[in-house]
Amino acid sequence: MSITKKPAVPKTATTSWRIVDIVIAAVIAVSSGVIFWAWNSAHHLFDIMFLAFPPSSALLAGMWLFPAVLGALIIRKPGAAIFCELVAAMVSSLMGSEFGLTVLASGLIQGLGAELVFAAFAYRKFNLPVALLAGAGAGLFGGINDAYIFRWYHAYTPGMLLAYVFFMTISGLVIAGLLSFLGTRALAKTGALGALASRRAATEPILR
């Protein structure tokens, strides 16, 4: 007697966006956009710390990168990193960013840097190493964009431009990567992520 196996059910739940995913991603993005707008002015208070070596100011750039990683860690769907980073940039622009509409291109590029990392793991791993890599990816792409595409820093030597990219990558790793990972676990502990795939983030292995 042969046993007929039932056809496997396609795993669409991990990739298809639901209404709740869209709503929460929008909340993350808009809230982050308000933080961007505030940080656009507040970060100048720290300028004196970097007078000795101006490219080191990129160590604070992670504050413009975190929505990409935070959004992806919480939503866990393809496109979440780009969506959250781009919408956050759009909100900050509408509120009056000193960088004007260029923040839209920056948001897209920075979000892409994080998105590619999650895509490389097929949107199946959201542990600490992946979060750190995603933050570094956002920083690396953002640094390259600032230094070589938009060329904001004409006075920098080639070595200073490389240093800027390096510092922004480190900032992305720590601020966007590490802090977003810890923030996601903290939110999961409160039960606020109960409707999302990240609801068990607080009890998931950190390194696996």
Phi, psi and chi 1 to 4 in degrees:
 res  aa     phi    psi   chi1   chi2   chi3   chi4
   1 MET       -  128.8 -174.5  177.5   75.8      -
   2 SER   -95.4  145.1   62.2      -      -      -
   3 ILE  -107.0  119.8  -60.9  176.0      -      -
   4 THR   -84.5  121.4  -56.5      -      -      -
   5 LYS   -80.4  140.5  -66.8 -177.0  178.4 -179.5
   6 LYS   -73.1  141.6  -65.7 -178.8  179.1  179.7
   7 PRO   -62.1  141.4   22.0  -32.8      -      -
   8 ALA   -64.2  141.5      -      -      -      -
   9 VAL   -84.4  126.1  177.2      -      -      -
  10 PRO   -58.1  137.3  -20.4   31.0      -      -
  11 LYS   -86.0   80.4  -65.7 -177.4  179.1  180.0
  12 THR   -91.2  -15.0   56.6      -      -      -
  13 ALA   -64.8  -28.1      -      -      -      -
  14 THR   -81.7  -15.0   57.8      -      -      -
  15 THR  -116.9  -24.0   58.3      -      -      -
  16 SER   -81.8  131.8  -59.5      -      -      -
  17 TRP   -79.1  134.7  -77.5   63.4      -      -
  18 ARG  -103.0  170.3  -57.7  165.5  -60.4  159.0
  19 ILE   -58.3  -42.2  -64.0  -62.4      -      -
  20 VAL   -64.6  -34.7   65.4      -      -      -
  21 ASP   -64.6  -43.7  -61.8  -38.7      -      -
  22 ILE   -64.3  -43.7  -63.1  171.9      -      -
  23 VAL   -63.6  -47.2  170.4      -      -      -
  24 ILE   -69.8  -37.6  -66.4  179.2      -      -
  25 ALA   -61.5  -39.8      -      -      -      -
  26 ALA   -65.1  -39.7      -      -      -      -
  27 VAL   -63.8  -45.1  170.1      -      -      -
  28 ILE   -59.8  -46.0  -66.7  170.5      -      -
  29 ALA   -66.6  -46.0      -      -      -      -
  30 VAL   -66.1  -43.4  172.3      -      -      -
  31 SER   -61.1  -41.2  -59.3      -      -      -
  32 SER   -66.4  -35.8  -60.2      -      -      -
  33 GLY   -62.2  -38.0      -      -      -      -
  34 VAL   -65.5  -40.4  175.1      -      -      -
  35 ILE   -63.8  -41.9  -66.6  173.4      -      -
  36 PHE   -55.0  -48.8  -78.8    5.6      -      -
  37 TRP   -58.9  -43.1  171.1   75.9      -      -
  38 ALA   -68.6  -40.0      -      -      -      -
  39 TRP   -69.8  -27.4 -175.3 -117.2      -      -
  40 ASN   -55.3  -33.4  -73.7  -19.6      -      -
  41 SER   -95.6  -39.4  -61.8      -      -      -
  42 ALA   -65.7  -31.9      -      -      -      -
  43 HIS   -67.1  -20.7   81.2  -82.2      -      -
  44 HIS   -67.6  -19.7  -70.4  -60.9      -      -
  45 LEU   -65.0  -19.8  -62.2  174.7      -      -
  46 PHE  -100.7    3.6  -58.0   94.0      -      -
  47 ASP   -56.8  -35.5  -74.3  -10.1      -      -
  48 ILE   -62.3  -24.7 -168.0  172.5      -      -
  49 MET   -70.2  -18.3  -62.7  170.6   53.8      -
  50 PHE  -116.4   14.5  -52.4  107.5      -      -
  51 LEU   -63.5  -33.0  -69.3  177.8      -      -
  52 ALA   -66.5  -33.5      -      -      -      -
  53 PHE  -148.9   87.6 -169.5   60.2      -      -
  54 PRO   -50.7  -36.7  -29.2   37.3      -      -
  55 PRO   -60.0  -21.4  -27.9   37.5      -      -
  56 SER   -68.8  -10.4   61.4      -      -      -
  57 SER   -63.1  -19.3   63.1      -      -      -
  58 ALA   -65.6  -11.6      -      -      -      -
  59 LEU   -63.3  -17.7  -72.0  169.4      -      -
  60 LEU   -96.5   -4.0  -61.2  179.9      -      -
  61 ALA   -67.2  -18.1      -      -      -      -
  62 GLY   -58.4  -21.2      -      -      -      -
  63 MET   -66.7  -17.2  -73.8  -63.8  -63.9      -
  64 TRP   -99.6    3.8  -73.4  -65.1      -      -
  65 LEU  -113.9  -20.8  -53.0  173.1      -      -
  66 PHE   -61.4  -30.5   75.4   89.1      -      -
  67 PRO   -60.0  -32.3  -21.9   33.2      -      -
  68 ALA   -61.4  -47.4      -      -      -      -
  69 VAL   -76.4  -44.6 -177.2      -      -      -
  70 LEU   -60.7  -45.1 -177.9   63.9      -      -
  71 GLY   -61.9  -43.0      -      -      -      -
  72 ALA   -67.9  -39.5      -      -      -      -
  73 LEU   -65.4  -33.9  -69.2  176.1      -      -
  74 ILE   -85.5  -46.5  -69.6  177.6      -      -
  75 ILE   -80.1  -40.5  -55.1  -58.6      -      -
  76 ARG    59.1   42.6  -59.7 -168.8  173.8 -172.4
  77 LYS  -132.2  148.6  -60.3  -68.2  173.6   69.8
  78 PRO   -56.5  134.1  -26.7   36.3      -      -
  79 GLY    93.5   -8.2      -      -      -      -
  80 ALA   -64.4  -39.7      -      -      -      -
  81 ALA   -64.1  -47.7      -      -      -      -
  82 ILE   -65.7  -44.0  -69.2  177.4      -      -
  83 PHE   -57.8  -52.4  175.4   87.1      -      -
  84 CYS   -65.7  -40.7  -70.5      -      -      -
  85 GLU   -69.7  -41.1 -172.4   70.7   22.6      -
  86 LEU   -70.1  -43.7 -177.8   57.0      -      -
  87 VAL   -66.6  -38.9  173.7      -      -      -
  88 ALA   -60.4  -43.1      -      -      -      -
  89 ALA   -63.1  -39.5      -      -      -      -
  90 MET   -63.6  -42.6 -172.4 -179.1  -57.1      -
  91 VAL   -63.7  -44.8  169.9      -      -      -
  92 SER   -63.8  -35.4   70.6      -      -      -
  93 SER   -66.2  -44.1  177.3      -      -      -
  94 LEU   -65.1  -29.6  -68.4  173.7      -      -
  95 MET   -81.4  -11.8  -66.6 -177.6   69.8      -
  96 GLY   111.2   64.3      -      -      -      -
  97 SER   -80.6  141.9  169.4      -      -      -
  98 GLU   -66.7  -16.4   64.7  178.9  -65.5      -
  99 PHE   -94.2   -0.2  -54.9  106.4      -      -
 100 GLY    63.8 -148.9      -      -      -      -
 101 LEU   -75.3   -8.1  -66.7  176.9      -      -
 102 THR   -64.0  -20.4   62.1      -      -      -
 103 VAL   -65.1  -22.9  -62.9      -      -      -
 104 LEU   -66.9  -44.9  -59.3 -178.2      -      -
 105 ALA   -65.7  -40.5      -      -      -      -
 106 SER   -62.6  -44.0  -64.5      -      -      -
 107 GLY   -61.2  -41.4      -      -      -      -
 108 LEU   -64.3  -45.2  177.8   61.8      -      -
 109 ILE   -68.4  -43.6  -67.6  170.8      -      -
 110 GLN   -65.1  -42.7  -67.5  159.4    5.6      -
 111 GLY   -62.7  -37.3      -      -      -      -
 112 LEU   -63.4  -38.8  179.3   61.8      -      -
 113 GLY   -58.9  -40.4      -      -      -      -
 114 ALA   -76.0  -41.5      -      -      -      -
 115 GLU   -58.0  -41.2 -171.1   77.1   42.0      -
 116 LEU   -63.0  -32.4  -71.2  175.0      -      -
 117 VAL   -67.8  -47.7  173.0      -      -      -
 118 PHE   -63.8  -36.6  -69.7  107.6      -      -
 119 ALA   -65.5  -36.1      -      -      -      -
 120 ALA   -62.3  -26.2      -      -      -      -
 121 PHE  -101.2   18.1  -69.2   91.5      -      -
 122 ALA    57.2   28.1      -      -      -      -
 123 TYR    54.8   35.4  -59.8   99.5      -      -
 124 ARG  -115.5  -16.5  -67.3 -179.1 -179.8  -85.3
 125 LYS  -118.6  129.8  -74.5 -172.9  175.9  -69.1
 126 PHE  -135.6   37.0  -61.1   90.7      -      -
 127 ASN   -84.9 -175.4   54.7   23.8      -      -
 128 LEU   -63.3  -47.2  178.4   58.9      -      -
 129 PRO   -57.8  -39.9  -27.1   36.5      -      -
 130 VAL   -67.6  -40.4  172.6      -      -      -
 131 ALA   -62.3  -41.6      -      -      -      -
 132 LEU   -65.4  -42.6  -65.9  177.1      -      -
 133 LEU   -63.8  -39.9  -75.6  173.3      -      -
 134 ALA   -65.1  -41.9      -      -      -      -
 135 GLY   -63.2  -42.2      -      -      -      -
 136 ALA   -64.8  -38.0      -      -      -      -
 137 GLY   -63.3  -43.4      -      -      -      -
 138 ALA   -62.2  -41.0      -      -      -      -
 139 GLY   -67.4  -41.4      -      -      -      -
 140 LEU   -62.5  -48.5  175.9   62.7      -      -
 141 PHE   -64.7  -39.7  -84.9   46.4      -      -
 142 GLY   -65.2  -41.0      -      -      -      -
 143 GLY   -65.3  -43.3      -      -      -      -
 144 ILE   -62.5  -40.8  -68.2  173.0      -      -
 145 ASN   -61.5  -48.6  176.7   60.4      -      -
 146 ASP   -65.2  -43.6  -69.8   -7.8      -      -
 147 ALA   -82.0  -35.9      -      -      -      -
 148 TYR  -119.6  -22.3  -59.9  107.7      -      -
 149 ILE   -94.6  -59.6  -61.3  177.3      -      -
 150 PHE   -79.3  -22.5  -78.2  157.8      -      -
 151 ARG    51.8   57.6  -61.6 -176.0   61.5   83.8
 152 TRP   -69.3  -23.6  -68.0  119.2      -      -
 153 TYR  -116.7   75.1  -54.3  102.8      -      -
 154 HIS   -64.9  -27.8  -61.8  -72.9      -      -
 155 ALA   -81.2   -9.8      -      -      -      -
 156 TYR   -75.7  141.2  -76.2    6.9      -      -
 157 THR   -75.6  165.3   64.9      -      -      -
 158 PRO   -53.7  -39.5  -30.5   37.5      -      -
 159 GLY   -65.4  -38.4      -      -      -      -
 160 MET   -68.1  -36.1  -67.6  173.0   74.8      -
 161 LEU   -64.7  -42.3  -69.9  173.8      -      -
 162 LEU   -64.0  -39.2  -72.8  174.1      -      -
 163 ALA   -63.9  -39.4      -      -      -      -
 164 TYR   -60.1  -46.6  177.8   89.4      -      -
 165 VAL   -62.3  -41.7  174.1      -      -      -
 166 PHE   -61.6  -48.1  171.3   76.5      -      -
 167 PHE   -64.1  -37.1  -74.7  128.4      -      -
 168 MET   -69.8  -33.6 -168.0  163.1  178.5      -
 169 THR   -65.0  -43.1  -58.7      -      -      -
 170 ILE   -64.2  -41.5  -64.9  -59.4      -      -
 171 SER   -62.3  -41.0 -177.6      -      -      -
 172 GLY   -63.2  -42.4      -      -      -      -
 173 LEU   -59.7  -46.5 -175.5  147.0      -      -
 174 VAL   -80.4  -55.4  175.7      -      -      -
 175 ILE   -75.6  -51.6  -62.8  177.7      -      -
 176 ALA   -77.1  -36.5      -      -      -      -
 177 GLY   -83.5  -65.4      -      -      -      -
 178 LEU   -64.0  -49.5  176.7   59.9      -      -
 179 LEU   -67.1  -34.7  -64.2 -172.1      -      -
 180 SER   -67.6  -38.7  -68.8      -      -      -
 181 PHE   -62.3  -47.5  178.9   79.5      -      -
 182 LEU   -65.1  -38.3  -64.3  176.1      -      -
 183 GLY   -64.4  -39.6      -      -      -      -
 184 THR   -63.8  -43.3  -59.2      -      -      -
 185 ARG   -64.9  -37.7  -70.2  174.7   70.8   88.9
 186 ALA   -66.1  -42.1      -      -      -      -
 187 LEU   -64.3  -38.9  -76.7  171.7      -      -
 188 ALA   -62.9  -36.0      -      -      -      -
 189 LYS   -64.1  -29.0  -73.5 -178.5  179.7  179.1
 190 THR   -79.5  -13.5   68.6      -      -      -
 191 GLY    87.5    3.3      -      -      -      -
 192 ALA   -69.4  -16.6      -      -      -      -
 193 LEU  -103.8   22.3  -52.5 -178.7      -      -
 194 GLY   -57.0  -27.8      -      -      -      -
 195 ALA   -92.2    3.1      -      -      -      -
 196 LEU  -115.9  163.9  -57.4  171.1      -      -
 197 ALA   -65.6  -20.1      -      -      -      -
 198 SER   -86.8    9.6   55.4      -      -      -
 199 ARG   -62.3  -23.5   58.7 -173.8  174.7  -85.1
 200 ARG  -100.3   15.7  -62.3 -172.3 -177.3   90.7
 201 ALA   -56.6  -33.4      -      -      -      -
 202 ALA   -69.2  -22.7      -      -      -      -
 203 THR  -110.0    0.1   57.7      -      -      -
 204 GLU   -73.8  148.9  -69.1  174.6  -16.6      -
 205 PRO   -58.0  138.9  -22.3   33.3      -      -
 206 ILE   -71.7  -34.6  -66.4  177.0      -      -
 207 LEU  -109.0   -1.9  -59.5  177.3      -      -
 208 ARG  -121.2      -  -72.9 -167.6  -64.7  112.3
